[in-house]
Amino acid sequence: MIKERRFECVKVAKDYHEITIDSHEFVLERSELRHLIEILDNSIDIGREDTVEAIDADEYMDMLAKAKAAALNDMDEDCEMCGS
């Protein structure tokens, strides 16, 4: 039997959205949400199977913090999350 999943996206501040998948909640900035949607959209392909690297929530939050800090600096380094 396939479990029915609960998905929800709610705007919680000017540029922030809360994403709920089952009982997991994430607050993402609008650009982070768009990046996530792009990754998901690009991975949808019939017959395509790619390995997915899984990281825990703490690692993900550290990556987001580093990306935000780098975006606020004048440093011209690649994004650790997407390489851009």
N, C-alpha and C positions, 0 to 999 in steps of 0.2 A: 504494500500500500504506500503510495506517495504522500508524503507530508505536505500539507498546504503551507506555503510560506507567507509571511506578512511583510510587505514592503511599504515604507512611508517616507516622504520627503517634506519637511516643513521649514519655511523660512523663519529663523529665530532672531536675526538681526539684519542690519543693512546688507551686508555681503556674506552672511553665514547661513547655512542650512543644516538642519539635523536630519540625518539619514537613519532610519530604523530598518533593520533586517532581522526578522524574528525578534529576539530579545536583545540584540546588539545595537547600540546607538553610537553614532559618530557625528561630530560637528565638524563640518568642512567649510572652508572659505569658498566663495563662488568659483574661483579659478581652479581650486583643488577638485571641486565637484565636476567641473567641466573636463579636467584631466582624467578623472576616474571614468567618466562616461565615454571619453574618447578611447581609453584603453579597453573598456568592455566592448564598445562598438567595433573596434578593430579586431577583436578576438573572435567575433561571431562570424563563422564561416563553415558552411556545411562540409563535413568530412575532414576538417582541419583539427588536428590534435597537437597542442603544444604543452610542454611541461610548464607548470606554474610554480614560481618561487614563492614559498609562503614565509612570512615573517610574523612575529608576534606583535601585539598592539603597542608594547613599549618601544620596540624598534621602529615601528611605523611613526609613532608620535615624535621620536627623536629625529627621524628623517624630515618630517614636516617642519619641526622647529629649525633645523639647519637650513632648509629651503627658504623659510620665511626670513631668517637672519641674513642669508646670502642675497635675497631679493632686496633687502633694505640697504645693503652695502653697495659700494661702487665697484666691487670686485667683479670681474668678468669670467666667472668659472661656470662650468657645466653643472646643471641640476643633477643631483645624485639620484633622483627618482626617475627622470626620463632622459637625461643626457643632453637636454637642449640648453 
